[in-house]
């Protein structure tokens, strides 16, 4: 390839690179969430007690559910996309004074021992999965017709 052919090819490659970087992924407001639907149970809170956290469920780059003791659940929707969070599905956090707050940062844990991006949390919203029944007692009602008495 001649020098005249190389320059346009490099210019074209450079423009493609810039276009790929121009998606503003850190502040993308068109969130494509994979989080299940929830019913909001109350007002958002700024902090949760880390000692009560039993499990976390990462749904995507924006959404984490914190499952607390007593079957309480808080959904945290990050204010900005956290690259790699939805893929890795694991993160580290360090709360202050036994609390994890909306001003705290999480760190995405990548394969091996590598640490990924640091991302700020949002507020914690008390929720229940939309498919959960709030009444955990079993009902004696049935949609089947009653059986006739035995003779």
C-alpha positions in Angstrom: 0.0 0.0 0.0 1.4 3.5 -0.8 1.6 6.3 1.6 -1.4 8.0 -0.2 -3.5 4.9 0.5 -2.4 4.6 4.2 -3.4 8.1 5.3 -7.1 7.8 4.3 -7.2 4.4 5.9 -5.8 5.7 9.2 -8.1 8.7 9.1 -11.1 6.4 8.6 -10.0 4.0 11.4 -9.5 7.1 13.7 -13.1 8.3 13.0 -14.5 4.8 13.7 -12.6 4.7 17.0 -14.0 8.1 18.0 -17.5 7.0 17.1 -17.2 3.9 19.3 -16.0 6.0 22.2 -18.8 8.6 21.9 -21.6 6.5 23.5 -21.2 8.3 26.9 -21.6 4.9 28.7 -20.8 6.4 32.1 -23.9 8.7 32.0 -26.2 6.7 29.7 -29.8 7.5 30.7 -31.3 4.9 28.5 -31.0 2.1 31.0 -31.5 -1.4 29.6 -32.4 -3.1 32.9 -32.7 -6.9 33.3 -34.0 -6.5 36.9 -37.2 -8.2 37.7 -40.3 -6.1 38.4 -40.8 -5.0 42.0 -43.4 -3.4 44.1 -42.1 -0.4 46.1 -42.9 -0.7 49.8 -41.8 2.7 51.1 -39.6 5.8 50.7 -36.0 5.4 49.7 -33.4 5.5 52.5 -29.8 6.8 52.4 -28.2 3.8 54.2 -28.6 0.2 55.2 -26.8 -1.8 58.0 -24.1 -4.1 56.5 -24.5 -6.6 59.3 -28.0 -7.3 58.0 -27.0 -8.0 54.4 -27.4 -11.7 53.6 -27.2 -11.7 49.8 -26.9 -9.4 46.9 -28.3 -9.9 43.4 -26.7 -7.9 40.5 -29.1 -7.6 37.6 -27.2 -5.3 35.2 -24.8 -2.4 35.1 -27.3 -0.2 37.0 -29.3 -2.4 39.4 -28.4 -4.3 42.6 -30.9 -5.9 45.1 -29.6 -6.2 48.7 -31.4 -9.0 50.5 -31.4 -8.4 54.3 -32.1 -10.6 57.3 -35.8 -11.0 57.8 -36.5 -11.2 54.0 -36.3 -7.5 53.6 -35.0 -6.3 50.2 -33.7 -3.0 49.0 -33.2 -2.1 45.4 -30.3 0.2 44.6 -30.3 1.8 41.2 -26.9 3.4 40.5 -27.0 7.0 39.3 -24.6 6.1 36.4 -23.8 2.9 34.5 -21.1 0.8 36.2 -19.2 -0.9 33.4 -18.7 -4.6 33.8 -21.0 -4.9 36.9 -23.8 -6.8 35.0 -21.2 -9.1 33.4 -19.1 -9.9 36.4 -22.1 -9.9 38.8 -19.9 -9.3 41.9 -18.5 -6.3 43.7 -16.8 -5.2 46.9 -17.9 -2.5 49.2 -16.6 -0.9 52.4 -19.2 0.7 54.5 -18.5 3.2 57.2 -19.6 2.5 60.8 -21.4 -0.7 59.8 -23.5 1.1 57.2 -23.6 1.2 53.4 -24.8 4.5 52.1 -25.8 6.2 48.8 -22.5 8.2 49.1 -20.4 5.0 49.2 -18.6 3.4 46.3 -18.5 -0.2 45.1 -15.7 -1.8 43.2 -16.5 -4.3 40.4 -14.5 -7.5 41.0 -13.2 -9.0 37.8 -12.1 -12.5 37.0 -9.0 -13.5 38.9 -8.0 -10.9 41.4 -8.4 -7.8 39.2 -10.4 -4.9 40.4 -12.6 -3.1 37.9 -14.3 0.3 38.0 -15.5 2.1 41.1 -19.1 3.3 41.0 -21.2 5.3 43.4 -24.4 3.8 44.8 -27.9 5.3 44.7 -30.5 5.4 47.4 -31.9 2.2 48.8 -35.6 1.6 48.0 -37.5 -1.0 50.0 -39.1 -3.4 47.5 -40.8 -6.8 47.1 -40.6 -8.8 43.9 -43.8 -8.3 42.0 -44.3 -12.1 41.8 -44.1 -12.6 45.5 -47.3 -13.0 47.5 -47.3 -10.9 50.7 -49.5 -13.4 52.4 -47.2 -16.4 53.1 -49.9 -18.5 54.7 -51.4 -21.1 52.6 -55.0 -20.7 51.6 -57.5 -23.5 51.8 -59.4 -22.2 48.8 -59.0 -24.1 45.6 -60.2 -23.5 42.1 -61.0 -27.2 41.7 -64.6 -28.2 42.4 -65.1 -30.1 45.7 -65.0 -33.9 45.4 -68.3 -35.6 46.3 -68.3 -37.4 49.6 -67.3 -41.1 49.6 -70.2 -43.6 50.1 
